[in-house]
Amino acid sequence: MTIALEHHTPQAFVDPYAADPAETAWPPAAAGQDMDHLLPPPNPSERLSILIDPRDQHRLALHAALTAAGIPPRPEDRDAIDQLSALPSSINTTRQRWLLHTA
């Protein structure tokens, strides 16, 4: 494709974002090679024996419940989430139940 400039000199139009389809195509898979590799199931004996602090468990559960309810926590909500995570487990369970029913 060519364009004519004001002084009538033909110039080739170059699209800097154009890509050669031959360069961007994926290479073909090797014949007979299955490209799907499933991960093996986890081995319970290889699990780490690290316990999570209940406050951290409450914090993670609150983040998950808020996100599932369509209320993703913002960075400025951190203090409120920390305070709510310090409450007893029964209050956290009730709060999660409330959020579950709002979704």
N, C-alpha and C positions, 0 to 999 in steps of 0.2 A: 504494500500500500504506500503510495507516495502522496505528499501534500505540497502545494505550491505556496511559497512564502511571498511576501509583498514584492520582492524583486524578481519573482518568477523563476527562482532556482528550485528545481525538484529536489526534495530531501526525503530520505527513507524515514518512515515513522517507526520508532522503536518503543515498544512497551516494556518498561523496566520490570513489570510484574508478571509478564508472560513467562510461562514455563514450557519447556519442551516435554511433551507427553512421554517420550522415550526415556527421558532422564528421571521423571518422577514416578514411573510405574514400579510396582513391587516386583521383585524377582520371582519367577515361578517356583513353586514348591517342588522339591525333589520327588520323583515318582515313587509312589508307595510309602511315602513318609507321612505319618499322621501328625498333624501340627497341634492337636489338642492334648495337653498334658494335665491331668487332674492331680491335685495335691493329695497326698495320703491323709487319712484321718489322723487327728492328734492322738498321741500316745499318752494316756493319763500318767504313766510312771515318769514321764519326762517333764511334767509340769513343775514350775517353780513353787516352792513352799513359802511364798511371801504373802503375808496378810496385808490387806489394805485397811487403813484406818477407817473407822465408821464415818468420820466426818468427810473423808474423801469419797467414800461410797455414796453418801448422801449428796455430795456435790455433783458427782457423775450422774446419779439418778435424776437430780433436779434438772441438769442440763438436758438430759435425754427427754424428760417429760415435757419441759418447756418447748423444746424443738419439735417434738411430736404433736404438741398442741398448736403449732404454728406461731410460737412466740420465741424466736431464737434469741438467746441472751446476747446482750451487747457488752463490750468491754467495760462500760461505765456501770454495769450491773454487778460487777465483781464483789463489791462490799456487801450488797444485799444477799447475794448467793452465799458468801462466806458466813454471814450471820444466820441465814436460814439453815445452812448445813450443820451448824452447831446445835440445832434443836434435837430433842430425843427422836428415836426411830419411829415411835408411834405417830408423832406429828408429821414427820417426813412421809410416812406411808399414807396418811390422810391427805396431805397436800398433793401427792402424786395421783391419788384416786380422783381428787377434784379436777386436776389438770387432764386426766385421762377422759373424764366425762365431758370436758369442754371441747375436745377435738371432734 
